[in-house]
Amino acid sequence: MTEFEESEFRGPLFNQLEKGSHLLWEPGQVFEKSIGIDRASLCIHDYLWNLHGFSSPLGGTILNKRSYRYIWKSSRPNKLLPDFKLNLFIQAKRSEYSSRSKGKLKPQINGAHWYFEITAHQQKSLELLEKELGKEALIVYAAPVFHKQQELYNHTTGQTIVPNSTFPKVSMLTGHEKWYFDRGGISGIANPDIQNFDEEDLFTQIAQMRNDRGEIRSESSINNLKKLSQAVRNVVELQSGSFLASQFAFENSLLDEFISNYDLTEHSETKNYLQIELFSYLWKLNWLTF
Protein backbone atom coordinates (compact mmCIF):
# COMPACT_ATOMS: atom_id res chain seq x y z
CA MET A 1 0.00 0.00 0.00
CA THR A 2 1.24 3.50 -0.86
CA GLU A 3 2.05 5.48 2.29
CA PHE A 4 1.51 8.95 0.83
CA GLU A 5 -1.28 10.76 -0.98
CA GLU A 6 -1.24 11.81 -4.63
CA SER A 7 -0.97 15.49 -3.68
CA GLU A 8 2.19 14.83 -1.64
CA PHE A 9 3.88 13.43 -4.76
CA ARG A 10 2.43 16.00 -7.16
CA GLY A 11 3.91 19.07 -5.45
CA PRO A 12 7.62 18.12 -5.40
CA LEU A 13 7.33 16.42 -8.81
CA PHE A 14 6.17 19.59 -10.56
CA ASN A 15 8.66 21.67 -8.58
CA GLN A 16 11.56 19.52 -9.77
CA LEU A 17 10.29 19.42 -13.36
CA GLU A 18 10.19 23.22 -13.45
CA LYS A 19 13.41 23.96 -11.59
CA GLY A 20 15.48 20.95 -12.59
CA SER A 21 15.32 21.47 -16.35
CA HIS A 22 16.18 24.34 -18.67
CA LEU A 23 13.56 23.02 -21.10
CA LEU A 24 10.41 23.68 -19.08
CA TRP A 25 8.79 26.73 -17.56
CA GLU A 26 5.51 27.46 -15.84
CA PRO A 27 3.33 29.87 -17.88
CA GLY A 28 2.19 31.79 -14.81
CA GLN A 29 5.67 33.28 -14.46
CA VAL A 30 4.71 35.65 -17.28
CA PHE A 31 2.21 37.42 -15.04
CA GLU A 32 4.15 37.43 -11.76
CA LYS A 33 5.77 40.79 -12.51
CA SER A 34 2.36 42.48 -12.41
CA ILE A 35 0.65 40.50 -9.67
CA GLY A 36 3.63 39.55 -7.51
CA ILE A 37 2.03 36.46 -5.98
CA ASP A 38 3.39 32.98 -6.55
CA ARG A 39 1.31 30.86 -4.17
CA ALA A 40 -1.04 31.66 -1.32
CA SER A 41 -3.18 29.65 1.06
CA LEU A 42 -5.60 30.01 3.90
CA CYS A 43 -3.68 29.27 7.09
CA ILE A 44 -5.30 29.76 10.47
CA HIS A 45 -3.02 27.62 12.65
CA ASP A 46 -1.58 29.77 15.47
CA TYR A 47 1.74 27.90 15.45
CA LEU A 48 2.81 29.21 12.04
CA TRP A 49 1.86 32.80 12.83
CA ASN A 50 3.63 32.64 16.21
CA LEU A 51 6.84 31.64 14.41
CA HIS A 52 6.70 34.99 12.62
CA GLY A 53 5.86 37.05 15.70
CA PHE A 54 2.08 37.31 15.31
CA SER A 55 -0.24 36.33 18.16
CA SER A 56 -3.09 35.51 15.75
CA PRO A 57 -3.65 35.15 11.99
CA LEU A 58 -3.68 38.36 9.96
CA GLY A 59 -6.91 39.41 8.31
CA GLY A 60 -5.81 39.30 4.67
CA THR A 61 -8.02 40.35 1.78
CA ILE A 62 -10.11 38.88 -1.01
CA LEU A 63 -8.37 40.01 -4.19
CA ASN A 64 -11.41 40.05 -6.45
CA LYS A 65 -13.15 42.47 -4.07
CA ARG A 66 -10.41 45.06 -4.45
CA SER A 67 -9.78 47.60 -7.19
CA TYR A 68 -6.42 46.99 -8.82
CA ARG A 69 -6.91 48.92 -12.05
CA TYR A 70 -3.59 50.69 -11.50
CA ILE A 71 -1.83 47.36 -12.06
CA TRP A 72 -3.21 47.01 -15.54
CA LYS A 73 -2.67 50.68 -16.35
CA SER A 74 1.00 50.51 -15.37
CA SER A 75 1.67 47.19 -17.08
CA ARG A 76 2.54 46.85 -20.73
CA PRO A 77 -0.29 44.89 -22.33
CA ASN A 78 1.50 44.78 -25.68
CA LYS A 79 4.65 43.27 -24.20
CA LEU A 80 5.49 40.00 -25.92
CA LEU A 81 5.18 36.79 -23.96
CA PRO A 82 8.29 34.64 -23.57
CA ASP A 83 8.74 32.13 -26.37
CA PHE A 84 7.27 28.69 -26.00
CA LYS A 85 7.04 26.17 -28.78
CA LEU A 86 5.04 23.35 -27.25
CA ASN A 87 2.89 22.39 -24.29
CA LEU A 88 3.24 19.67 -21.68
CA PHE A 89 0.17 18.55 -19.71
CA ILE A 90 0.73 16.18 -16.80
CA GLN A 91 -1.87 14.15 -14.90
CA ALA A 92 -0.31 12.92 -11.66
CA LYS A 93 -1.44 9.54 -10.36
CA ARG A 94 -0.88 7.56 -7.18
CA SER A 95 0.96 4.26 -7.59
CA GLU A 96 0.02 0.96 -5.99
CA TYR A 97 2.75 -1.53 -5.08
CA SER A 98 2.88 -5.27 -5.72
CA SER A 99 5.69 -7.47 -4.41
CA ARG A 100 5.52 -10.01 -7.24
CA SER A 101 4.38 -10.36 -10.83
CA LYS A 102 1.36 -12.41 -11.83
CA GLY A 103 0.28 -14.16 -15.01
CA LYS A 104 0.93 -12.41 -18.29
CA LEU A 105 3.13 -9.67 -16.82
CA LYS A 106 6.05 -12.09 -16.94
CA PRO A 107 8.67 -12.04 -18.37
CA GLN A 108 8.52 -8.28 -19.15
CA ILE A 109 8.03 -7.47 -15.46
CA ASN A 110 9.33 -10.14 -13.12
CA GLY A 111 9.12 -9.33 -9.42
CA ALA A 112 8.28 -6.18 -7.48
CA HIS A 113 6.51 -3.47 -9.47
CA TRP A 114 3.95 -0.67 -9.33
CA TYR A 115 0.79 0.18 -11.24
CA PHE A 116 -1.97 2.76 -11.45
CA GLU A 117 -5.52 2.51 -12.75
CA ILE A 118 -6.92 4.55 -15.62
CA THR A 119 -10.04 6.62 -14.90
CA ALA A 120 -12.25 6.28 -17.98
CA HIS A 121 -13.72 9.82 -18.15
CA GLN A 122 -10.33 11.35 -17.37
CA GLN A 123 -8.64 9.32 -20.08
CA LYS A 124 -11.32 10.36 -22.58
CA SER A 125 -10.76 14.04 -21.84
CA LEU A 126 -7.01 13.71 -22.26
CA GLU A 127 -7.42 11.79 -25.51
CA LEU A 128 -9.64 14.59 -26.86
CA LEU A 129 -7.07 17.20 -25.82
CA GLU A 130 -4.30 15.18 -27.42
CA LYS A 131 -6.29 14.96 -30.66
CA GLU A 132 -6.98 18.72 -30.64
CA LEU A 133 -3.35 19.70 -30.11
CA GLY A 134 -1.58 17.02 -32.14
CA LYS A 135 2.17 17.59 -32.36
CA GLU A 136 1.93 20.86 -30.43
CA ALA A 137 1.60 19.11 -27.07
CA LEU A 138 2.84 16.18 -25.05
CA ILE A 139 0.19 14.82 -22.69
CA VAL A 140 1.34 12.30 -20.10
CA TYR A 141 0.54 10.65 -16.81
CA ALA A 142 3.07 10.73 -13.97
CA ALA A 143 3.39 8.27 -11.09
CA PRO A 144 6.13 7.44 -8.57
CA VAL A 145 8.30 4.34 -8.82
CA PHE A 146 8.23 4.09 -5.01
CA HIS A 147 5.54 3.89 -2.36
CA LYS A 148 7.04 4.59 1.08
CA GLN A 149 6.79 7.95 2.84
CA GLN A 150 10.51 7.98 3.65
CA GLU A 151 11.34 7.41 -0.03
CA LEU A 152 9.22 10.40 -0.95
CA TYR A 153 11.13 12.54 1.56
CA ASN A 154 14.47 11.24 0.29
CA HIS A 155 13.65 11.90 -3.37
CA THR A 156 12.25 15.33 -2.52
CA THR A 157 15.36 16.48 -0.66
CA GLY A 158 17.67 14.72 -3.12
CA GLN A 159 15.94 16.25 -6.17
CA THR A 160 15.51 12.75 -7.67
CA ILE A 161 11.74 12.44 -8.09
CA VAL A 162 11.76 12.86 -11.89
CA PRO A 163 14.12 9.95 -12.71
CA ASN A 164 12.17 7.84 -10.22
CA SER A 165 8.80 8.46 -11.86
CA THR A 166 7.03 6.96 -14.85
CA PHE A 167 5.57 9.18 -17.61
CA PRO A 168 3.43 7.12 -20.03
CA LYS A 169 1.80 9.12 -22.81
CA VAL A 170 -1.99 9.25 -22.89
CA SER A 171 -2.02 7.74 -26.39
CA MET A 172 -0.24 4.64 -25.08
CA LEU A 173 -3.10 3.88 -22.71
CA THR A 174 -6.04 4.19 -25.10
CA GLY A 175 -8.33 1.21 -24.53
CA HIS A 176 -6.42 0.07 -21.45
CA GLU A 177 -7.28 -0.05 -17.75
CA LYS A 178 -3.92 -0.10 -15.95
CA TRP A 179 -0.27 0.83 -16.40
CA TYR A 180 2.33 -1.52 -14.86
CA PHE A 181 5.96 -0.47 -14.40
CA ASP A 182 9.11 -1.35 -12.45
CA ARG A 183 11.37 1.55 -13.44
CA GLY A 184 11.32 5.26 -14.21
CA GLY A 185 10.89 6.73 -17.68
CA ILE A 186 8.40 5.65 -20.31
CA SER A 187 8.71 1.91 -19.96
CA GLY A 188 5.96 -0.44 -18.84
CA ILE A 189 2.98 -2.59 -19.74
CA ALA A 190 -0.56 -1.50 -20.58
CA ASN A 191 -3.30 -3.88 -19.40
CA PRO A 192 -5.52 -5.76 -20.32
CA ASP A 193 -3.87 -6.35 -23.70
CA ILE A 194 -0.42 -6.69 -22.08
CA GLN A 195 1.07 -4.24 -24.56
CA ASN A 196 4.72 -3.54 -23.84
CA PHE A 197 6.21 -0.05 -24.26
CA ASP A 198 9.82 1.11 -23.98
CA GLU A 199 10.36 4.65 -25.25
CA GLU A 200 12.85 7.48 -24.77
CA ASP A 201 12.64 9.32 -21.44
CA LEU A 202 10.49 12.43 -21.03
CA PHE A 203 13.23 15.06 -21.39
CA THR A 204 14.64 13.36 -24.50
CA GLN A 205 11.21 13.42 -26.13
CA ILE A 206 10.74 17.07 -25.17
CA ALA A 207 14.10 18.00 -26.69
CA GLN A 208 13.24 16.11 -29.88
CA MET A 209 9.85 17.81 -30.18
CA ARG A 210 11.47 21.23 -29.77
CA ASN A 211 14.02 20.38 -32.44
CA ASP A 212 11.33 19.13 -34.84
CA ARG A 213 9.30 22.32 -34.35
CA GLY A 214 12.20 24.54 -35.34
CA GLU A 215 12.52 28.25 -34.68
CA ILE A 216 9.49 30.43 -33.98
CA ARG A 217 9.00 34.17 -33.64
CA SER A 218 8.11 35.73 -30.30
CA GLU A 219 4.83 37.03 -31.71
CA SER A 220 3.62 33.46 -32.18
CA SER A 221 3.38 32.99 -28.40
CA ILE A 222 0.16 35.00 -28.46
CA ASN A 223 -1.15 32.77 -31.23
CA ASN A 224 -0.11 29.69 -29.26
CA LEU A 225 -2.25 30.85 -26.36
CA LYS A 226 -5.18 31.47 -28.68
CA LYS A 227 -4.95 28.03 -30.30
CA LEU A 228 -4.52 26.30 -26.95
CA SER A 229 -7.51 28.12 -25.44
CA GLN A 230 -9.63 27.12 -28.44
CA ALA A 231 -8.49 23.51 -28.02
CA VAL A 232 -9.52 23.26 -24.37
CA ARG A 233 -12.87 24.89 -25.15
CA ASN A 234 -13.41 22.32 -27.91
CA VAL A 235 -12.72 19.52 -25.44
CA VAL A 236 -15.25 21.01 -23.03
CA GLU A 237 -17.83 21.36 -25.80
CA LEU A 238 -17.36 17.73 -26.84
CA GLN A 239 -18.22 16.74 -23.27
CA SER A 240 -21.08 19.16 -22.77
CA GLY A 241 -23.51 18.01 -20.11
CA SER A 242 -20.80 16.43 -17.95
CA PHE A 243 -20.17 17.75 -14.45
CA LEU A 244 -16.76 19.21 -15.32
CA ALA A 245 -18.03 20.84 -18.51
CA SER A 246 -20.87 22.46 -16.55
CA GLN A 247 -18.44 23.67 -13.92
CA PHE A 248 -16.16 25.08 -16.62
CA ALA A 249 -19.09 26.98 -18.13
CA PHE A 250 -20.00 28.47 -14.75
CA GLU A 251 -16.44 29.49 -13.89
CA ASN A 252 -15.95 30.86 -17.40
CA SER A 253 -18.91 33.19 -16.90
CA LEU A 254 -17.21 34.52 -13.76
CA LEU A 255 -14.04 34.93 -15.79
CA ASP A 256 -15.97 37.05 -18.32
CA GLU A 257 -17.17 39.23 -15.46
CA PHE A 258 -13.61 39.61 -14.19
CA ILE A 259 -12.35 40.57 -17.67
CA SER A 260 -15.08 43.18 -17.97
CA ASN A 261 -14.57 44.63 -14.48
CA TYR A 262 -10.87 45.18 -15.06
CA ASP A 263 -11.17 46.61 -18.58
CA LEU A 264 -9.28 43.71 -20.15
CA THR A 265 -11.66 43.00 -23.03
CA GLU A 266 -9.09 44.31 -25.53
CA HIS A 267 -6.43 41.92 -24.27
CA SER A 268 -7.66 38.54 -25.45
CA GLU A 269 -4.41 36.82 -24.43
CA THR A 270 -5.34 37.34 -20.77
CA LYS A 271 -8.65 35.54 -21.15
CA ASN A 272 -7.02 32.80 -23.23
CA TYR A 273 -4.42 32.22 -20.55
CA LEU A 274 -7.01 32.13 -17.76
CA GLN A 275 -9.21 29.67 -19.68
CA ILE A 276 -6.28 27.29 -20.07
CA GLU A 277 -5.50 27.58 -16.37
CA LEU A 278 -9.17 26.99 -15.53
CA PHE A 279 -9.26 23.85 -17.65
CA SER A 280 -6.04 22.58 -16.05
CA TYR A 281 -7.38 23.23 -12.56
CA LEU A 282 -10.72 21.48 -13.12
CA TRP A 283 -9.19 18.47 -14.88
CA LYS A 284 -6.35 18.31 -12.29
CA LEU A 285 -3.59 18.85 -14.83
CA ASN A 286 -0.32 20.67 -14.53
CA TRP A 287 0.47 22.82 -17.58
CA LEU A 288 4.09 23.49 -18.49
CA THR A 289 5.52 24.87 -21.72
CA PHE A 290 8.73 24.24 -23.60
C-alpha positions in Angstrom: 0.0 0.0 0.0 1.2 3.5 -0.9 2.0 5.5 2.3 1.5 9.0 0.8 -1.3 10.8 -1.0 -1.2 11.8 -4.6 -1.0 15.5 -3.7 2.2 14.8 -1.6 3.9 13.4 -4.8 2.4 16.0 -7.2 3.9 19.1 -5.5 7.6 18.1 -5.4 7.3 16.4 -8.8 6.2 19.6 -10.6 8.7 21.7 -8.6 11.6 19.5 -9.8 10.3 19.4 -13.4 10.2 23.2 -13.5 13.4 24.0 -11.6 15.5 21.0 -12.6 15.3 21.5 -16.3 16.2 24.3 -18.7 13.6 23.0 -21.1 10.4 23.7 -19.1 8.8 26.7 -17.6 5.5 27.5 -15.8 3.3 29.9 -17.9 2.2 31.8 -14.8 5.7 33.3 -14.5 4.7 35.6 -17.3 2.2 37.4 -15.0 4.1 37.4 -11.8 5.8 40.8 -12.5 2.4 42.5 -12.4 0.6 40.5 -9.7 3.6 39.6 -7.5 2.0 36.5 -6.0 3.4 33.0 -6.5 1.3 30.9 -4.2 -1.0 31.7 -1.3 -3.2 29.6 1.1 -5.6 30.0 3.9 -3.7 29.3 7.1 -5.3 29.8 10.5 -3.0 27.6 12.6 -1.6 29.8 15.5 1.7 27.9 15.5 2.8 29.2 12.0 1.9 32.8 12.8 3.6 32.6 16.2 6.8 31.6 14.4 6.7 35.0 12.6 5.9 37.0 15.7 2.1 37.3 15.3 -0.2 36.3 18.2 -3.1 35.5 15.8 -3.7 35.2 12.0 -3.7 38.4 10.0 -6.9 39.4 8.3 -5.8 39.3 4.7 -8.0 40.4 1.8 -10.1 38.9 -1.0 -8.4 40.0 -4.2 -11.4 40.1 -6.4 -13.1 42.5 -4.1 -10.4 45.1 -4.5 -9.8 47.6 -7.2 -6.4 47.0 -8.8 -6.9 48.9 -12.0 -3.6 50.7 -11.5 -1.8 47.4 -12.1 -3.2 47.0 -15.5 -2.7 50.7 -16.3 1.0 50.5 -15.4 1.7 47.2 -17.1 2.5 46.9 -20.7 -0.3 44.9 -22.3 1.5 44.8 -25.7 4.6 43.3 -24.2 5.5 40.0 -25.9 5.2 36.8 -24.0 8.3 34.6 -23.6 8.7 32.1 -26.4 7.3 28.7 -26.0 7.0 26.2 -28.8 5.0 23.3 -27.3 2.9 22.4 -24.3 3.2 19.7 -21.7 0.2 18.6 -19.7 0.7 16.2 -16.8 -1.9 14.1 -14.9 -0.3 12.9 -11.7 -1.4 9.5 -10.4 -0.9 7.6 -7.2 1.0 4.3 -7.6 0.0 1.0 -6.0 2.7 -1.5 -5.1 2.9 -5.3 -5.7 5.7 -7.5 -4.4 5.5 -10.0 -7.2 4.4 -10.4 -10.8 1.4 -12.4 -11.8 0.3 -14.2 -15.0 0.9 -12.4 -18.3 3.1 -9.7 -16.8 6.0 -12.1 -16.9 8.7 -12.0 -18.4 8.5 -8.3 -19.2 8.0 -7.5 -15.5 9.3 -10.1 -13.1 9.1 -9.3 -9.4 8.3 -6.2 -7.5 6.5 -3.5 -9.5 3.9 -0.7 -9.3 0.8 0.2 -11.2 -2.0 2.8 -11.5 -5.5 2.5 -12.8 -6.9 4.6 -15.6 -10.0 6.6 -14.9 -12.2 6.3 -18.0 -13.7 9.8 -18.1 -10.3 11.4 -17.4 -8.6 9.3 -20.1 -11.3 10.4 -22.6 -10.8 14.0 -21.8 -7.0 13.7 -22.3 -7.4 11.8 -25.5 -9.6 14.6 -26.9 -7.1 17.2 -25.8 -4.3 15.2 -27.4 -6.3 15.0 -30.7 -7.0 18.7 -30.6 -3.3 19.7 -30.1 -1.6 17.0 -32.1 2.2 17.6 -32.4 1.9 20.9 -30.4 1.6 19.1 -27.1 2.8 16.2 -25.0 0.2 14.8 -22.7 1.3 12.3 -20.1 0.5 10.7 -16.8 3.1 10.7 -14.0 3.4 8.3 -11.1 6.1 7.4 -8.6 8.3 4.3 -8.8 8.2 4.1 -5.0 5.5 3.9 -2.4 7.0 4.6 1.1 6.8 7.9 2.8 10.5 8.0 3.6 11.3 7.4 0.0 9.2 10.4 -0.9 11.1 12.5 1.6 14.5 11.2 0.3 13.7 11.9 -3.4 12.3 15.3 -2.5 15.4 16.5 -0.7 17.7 14.7 -3.1 15.9 16.2 -6.2 15.5 12.7 -7.7 11.7 12.4 -8.1 11.8 12.9 -11.9 14.1 10.0 -12.7 12.2 7.8 -10.2 8.8 8.5 -11.9 7.0 7.0 -14.8 5.6 9.2 -17.6 3.4 7.1 -20.0 1.8 9.1 -22.8 -2.0 9.2 -22.9 -2.0 7.7 -26.4 -0.2 4.6 -25.1 -3.1 3.9 -22.7 -6.0 4.2 -25.1 -8.3 1.2 -24.5 -6.4 0.1 -21.4 -7.3 0.0 -17.7 -3.9 -0.1 -15.9 -0.3 0.8 -16.4 2.3 -1.5 -14.9 6.0 -0.5 -14.4 9.1 -1.3 -12.4 11.4 1.5 -13.4 11.3 5.3 -14.2 10.9 6.7 -17.7 8.4 5.7 -20.3 8.7 1.9 -20.0 6.0 -0.4 -18.8 3.0 -2.6 -19.7 -0.6 -1.5 -20.6 -3.3 -3.9 -19.4 -5.5 -5.8 -20.3 -3.9 -6.4 -23.7 -0.4 -6.7 -22.1 1.1 -4.2 -24.6 4.7 -3.5 -23.8 6.2 -0.1 -24.3 9.8 1.1 -24.0 10.4 4.7 -25.3 12.8 7.5 -24.8 12.6 9.3 -21.4 10.5 12.4 -21.0 13.2 15.1 -21.4 14.6 13.4 -24.5 11.2 13.4 -26.1 10.7 17.1 -25.2 14.1 18.0 -26.7 13.2 16.1 -29.9 9.9 17.8 -30.2 11.5 21.2 -29.8 14.0 20.4 -32.4 11.3 19.1 -34.8 9.3 22.3 -34.3 12.2 24.5 -35.3 12.5 28.2 -34.7 9.5 30.4 -34.0 9.0 34.2 -33.6 8.1 35.7 -30.3 4.8 37.0 -31.7 3.6 33.5 -32.2 3.4 33.0 -28.4 0.2 35.0 -28.5 -1.2 32.8 -31.2 -0.1 29.7 -29.3 -2.3 30.8 -26.4 -5.2 31.5 -28.7 -4.9 28.0 -30.3 -4.5 26.3 -26.9 -7.5 28.1 -25.4 -9.6 27.1 -28.4 -8.5 23.5 -28.0 -9.5 23.3 -24.4 -12.9 24.9 -25.1 -13.4 22.3 -27.9 -12.7 19.5 -25.4 -15.2 21.0 -23.0 -17.8 21.4 -25.8 -17.4 17.7 -26.8 -18.2 16.7 -23.3 -21.1 19.2 -22.8 -23.5 18.0 -20.1 -20.8 16.4 -18.0 -20.2 17.8 -14.5 -16.8 19.2 -15.3 -18.0 20.8 -18.5 -20.9 22.5 -16.6 -18.4 23.7 -13.9 -16.2 25.1 -16.6 -19.1 27.0 -18.1 -20.0 28.5 -14.7 -16.4 29.5 -13.9 -16.0 30.9 -17.4 -18.9 33.2 -16.9 -17.2 34.5 -13.8 -14.0 34.9 -15.8 -16.0 37.1 -18.3 -17.2 39.2 -15.5 -13.6 39.6 -14.2 -12.4 40.6 -17.7 -15.1 43.2 -18.0 -14.6 44.6 -14.5 -10.9 45.2 -15.1 -11.2 46.6 -18.6 -9.3 43.7 -20.2 -11.7 43.0 -23.0 -9.1 44.3 -25.5 -6.4 41.9 -24.3 -7.7 38.5 -25.5 -4.4 36.8 -24.4 -5.3 37.3 -20.8 -8.6 35.5 -21.2 -7.0 32.8 -23.2 -4.4 32.2 -20.5 -7.0 32.1 -17.8 -9.2 29.7 -19.7 -6.3 27.3 -20.1 -5.5 27.6 -16.4 -9.2 27.0 -15.5 -9.3 23.8 -17.6 -6.0 22.6 -16.1 -7.4 23.2 -12.6 -10.7 21.5 -13.1 -9.2 18.5 -14.9 -6.3 18.3 -12.3 -3.6 18.9 -14.8 -0.3 20.7 -14.5 0.5 22.8 -17.6 4.1 23.5 -18.5 5.5 24.9 -21.7 8.7 24.2 -23.6 
